[in-house]
Every structure is written in C-alpha cells, then in structure tokens.
C-alpha cells in the first residue's frame, strides 16, 4: 500500500491497510461472539438491522385461520427482533464500540416507515442511522422518490439525516440524476460493492469518497476465500472499511450531515477577460456614435479612415466640430452663478404665485373699504373651491368681485381652511373699521349680539349664495 497514490489507495483494497477502521453490520440471524470479535482492534463500530418496511398490524382482532396465525407470528417476530436489537446495543456499547441501526426500505408509505424505524430503534444522538435501498427496483424495495420522503421525515423527527446504503449501480444512477433527487444525492454514502478495486466505477463526480464501503459479505466470502475474516462471526457477516482510521471514525460518527454540493466550475480567466474587453469596446463605440449624433453641427465634414484597434476606431470617425472642455466648464459655472443671484421664487401652495412671508399683526396695514372688497371677493373664490372639494364638481359662481391676486388652483383642505379664516378676519376688521394695529376693545353684550346677527358685521356677505353662506357660517363656528 505504500507505493499507491492517495486516490488509488482509497479504491484499491483499502482493507489491507491495517490503519483503516472496520465496521461490522449484521441482522438478527447472524450469530456473534462478542469477546472474540472485539479482540480485533480495527473493528470500531457495529451496525445492526432494526426495522423492515411498515410496522405490522396493530391488532389481530377480527381475523381467523391463517390470517390470524400470520398476524400473531409477525408480532412475535417483531417483539423478539426488537429485544435482540436492544440487547446487542447494550453489549456493543459496553465493549466500547460505536453503535448504529439501519432500516430496510420496502414499498409503502415512506413517512410511516420512518416513524416505524424511530419507534423501533429509539436512536440516541450519538448513534448512526441509515436507510438501506438494496436496489433501484420499486416493486421490491423502497423507490428513490420515497427514499427522499423518508429522509425528510427523519430530519423532522430527529433533526438530522440518515446515511444512505445502496449498491454501485443505484449510487451511480442517483449521482447522474441529482437534480431529481437533491436530498438523496447528498446523504453520506455507505457503498456496497464486492470487488477489489473501485477505480473507474465509483461515482467520483458526485461523491468525493465513501463514508463506508461494504466489501465483504456472503456474496464473496466462503470457507476457501474471503477478503477479510472476522473472528467470532461466520463467513456471511458483512464487513465494511472506512475512509479513515479508528480515531477519526469515532470523531466523524454518526455521519449525519449532508455532503457539500458540487462547486460551480470556475470560468477561464483568459476567455472572461477577452469577453469583457470585447463588450467594453462595443459599448464605447456605441456611446461615441450617440455623442457624435447629438453634437454634430451643420456642415461638419467626416474625417478620413481610421486605423483598427486605435482609440479613434473605438469612438468612430470624427463627424462633428471639436468640443472645448474648458469652454463648457466656464459656461456651466456662469450659469450656476446667475441662478444663485436670481433664485427661482418659491411658489405658494394656495396661489401658485411667489410665496411671501406674512407680516406680524402689528405691522399689517389698516384695511380700507377697497381692500375689504378685494378680500371678500377672494374669499368668495376660495369658498367656491371649498364647494368644489365638498361636491367634487365645478361650481359656476359670480366673478364680478374677483381680483387679479385670486387663484383658482386646487389646494389642500387644511391649507384652504387656514387661508379662509385669515381672509374672514381681515374682512371683519375692514367692515368694523378697526385698524389692524389697534387692540380690539371688549364689546358690550348688545354689540356682540349685533355682530352675530345676520344683519350685523356680516351683512356684506348677504350677496353670497346659500351654499356660500353655509360654508362661511361653518368656518365662523369653527374658528
């Protein structure tokens, strides 16, 4: 083994390497002498068959004759097999071996089989669990699609995945159809193949290596010849070699993780650079043609032929006058300075004209009769806008009292209400003849009544339409 390469040693009779760990797997009819078997220090673990297919019928009531006998026989076999399994587990662990269990997959509900397996084996966290798919034949064994569901149910119940036991042809089929079996193809592989060398037959393109390789069984072991004889067991015992030594196997046990997916192939660096360069040259040429078409002056003459591979070839022939970058920057700076000296006015949300800051109440000019008329006219226009908001339709109104400053642009309800209140206060001040900078004296009760009456201070609004008066009254009531 010393002269073999690592890859060759992995597949060419690795059990001959006395540093490789060995694992024994058995079923209920394999007799075991534990004292003799554990004398071989290369044997690090023992895997025993647990459940087989679906659980037997829960009850035999209502049956008779052969059906009743068969039902009872199944329950007897189930009980004896489980008792033997539990006894072997205690014995193996007591002797320092790692323990594992496998389920023999049969046709039938895969989720129920997974539950059956867990209920039968009662696996602990440090115990290996495996699904045995003997062959890719759904008429006799669990199908590969069902095996996917089995593995998912195990994950749901135990929060870990089982190992996959299968033969060479089935493993190769799964590797070739990994898109169809995305979970099954990533389970740790327990590979069954009874030949001396796996070179060229192991599905290396998918699984980098096997976790366990079952290389000896009743198929290739007899009294005359056997790849590896196990003390304390007969020739029909199954023997497996690990891809590691005993110490590393104990660390890797129970192999409940997933195999990493294949990495994406790295692109060829030279081809990638050439492709990007070609795309960049094409993009630069297209931009150059667009710029030339935009700035081409009348009467510009096309230049002569260009030399391939030069900058001129990338941008295309010169079909426009030369552009002075310094001139463009100067013009841009002058335009920005002009804009800064004369900034665009901020528009009012109400009038859509230049916005001006309102003067404090003490600085406002005294409202005269002419100003009151203009203010009231503007108020009428804005109340028409209110009616349009309330009725969602255009209201034709009298425009004889409108002023140039009035605007019919739509405004928000809250802004309009605030504006109308301001205009109403101005109108009231104008009608009463009280200067805006003079404090308003407390009125007598009869004066307040006079102002609140329809013919008082608001008599000037009597020319409004009924809807206008309702709007004015509403705004007055909510001031």
ABEGO torsion letter per residue (X at the ends): XAABBAAAAAABGAAABAABBBBBBBBAABBBBAAAAAABAABABBBBBBBBEBBBBABABGBBEAAAAAAAAAAAAAAAAAAAAAAAAAAAAAAGBBBBBBBBBBBEBAAAAAAAAAAAAGBBAABBBBBBBABBBAAABBBAAAAAAAAAAAAAAAGBBBBBBBBAAAAAAAAAAAAABAAAAABBBBBBBBBABABGABBAAABABBABBBABBAAABBAABBABBBBGBBAABBBBBBABBAAAAAAAOAGABBBBBBBBBBBBAAAAAAAAAAAAAAAAAAAAAAAAAAABBBGBBBBBBBBBGBAAAAAEBBABBBBBAAAAAAAAAAAAAAAAABBBBBBBAAAGBBBBBBBBAAABBBBBAAAAAAAAAAAAAAAAAAAAAAAGBBBBBBAAABBAABBABBBBAAAAAAAAAAAAAAAAAAAAGBBAABBBBBBBAAAAAAAABAABAAAAAAABBAAAAAAAAAAAAAX
